[in-house]
């Protein structure tokens, strides 16, 4: 899966995990901060982590989702751990 495809799917998952307006997601890019820019709450982060595991068939065994600050951090992890 390409980086662009991962980003597109990740944006959809963020939309489901978040109560942000569509304008916030329209400006979402790899440098967007998950909590600050995109407004993810702790419950939203948990939902996003579970959704990522299910969607991309991976597990956060060696990392805590708290280690991820930006969309880029998440994409990098997904790319490195795709099966």
C-alpha positions in Angstrom: 0.0 0.0 0.0 1.4 3.4 -0.9 2.0 6.2 1.5 -0.9 8.2 -0.2 -3.3 5.3 0.3 -2.3 5.0 3.9 -2.8 8.7 4.4 -6.2 8.6 2.8 -7.4 5.7 4.9 -5.9 7.2 8.1 -7.8 10.4 7.5 -11.1 8.4 7.3 -10.2 6.7 10.6 -9.4 10.0 12.2 -12.8 11.3 11.0 -14.5 8.4 12.8 -12.4 8.8 15.9 -12.9 12.5 16.2 -15.6 15.1 16.5 -13.7 17.7 14.6 -15.3 19.6 11.8 -14.6 18.7 8.2 -12.6 21.9 7.8 -10.1 20.6 10.3 -9.8 17.3 8.3 -9.5 19.3 5.0 -6.4 20.9 6.3 -5.0 17.7 7.7 -1.5 16.8 6.4 1.4 14.7 7.6 2.6 17.4 10.0 -0.8 17.8 11.7 -0.6 17.1 15.4 -3.0 14.4 16.4 -4.2 16.0 19.6 -3.5 19.7 19.1 -4.4 20.2 15.4 -6.9 17.4 15.0 -8.4 17.5 18.5 -8.3 13.9 19.3 -9.2 13.1 22.9 -7.8 10.2 24.9 -10.8 8.1 23.9 -10.4 9.2 20.3 -6.8 8.1 20.4 -7.8 4.7 21.8 -10.4 4.3 19.1 -7.9 5.4 16.4 -5.3 2.9 17.6 -7.8 0.0 17.5 -9.1 1.1 14.1 -5.5 1.2 12.7 -4.8 -2.3 14.1 -7.9 -3.6 12.4 -7.6 -1.7 9.1 -3.9 -2.3 8.5 -3.6 -5.7 10.2 -0.9 -4.7 12.6 -0.5 -4.5 16.4 1.2 -1.8 18.5 3.3 -4.4 20.3 6.6 -2.5 20.5 5.1 1.0 20.6 2.6 3.0 22.6 0.3 5.2 20.7 1.3 8.0 23.0 4.7 7.9 21.2 2.9 9.3 18.1 2.5 13.0 17.9 1.8 13.7 14.2 0.0 12.0 11.3 3.5 11.4 9.8 4.6 9.4 12.9 1.6 7.1 12.4 2.1 6.7 8.7 5.8 5.9 9.2 4.9 3.2 11.7 2.2 1.7 9.4 4.7 1.7 6.5 7.4 0.0 8.6 5.0 -2.7 10.0 2.7 -3.6 7.1 2.3 -7.3 6.6 
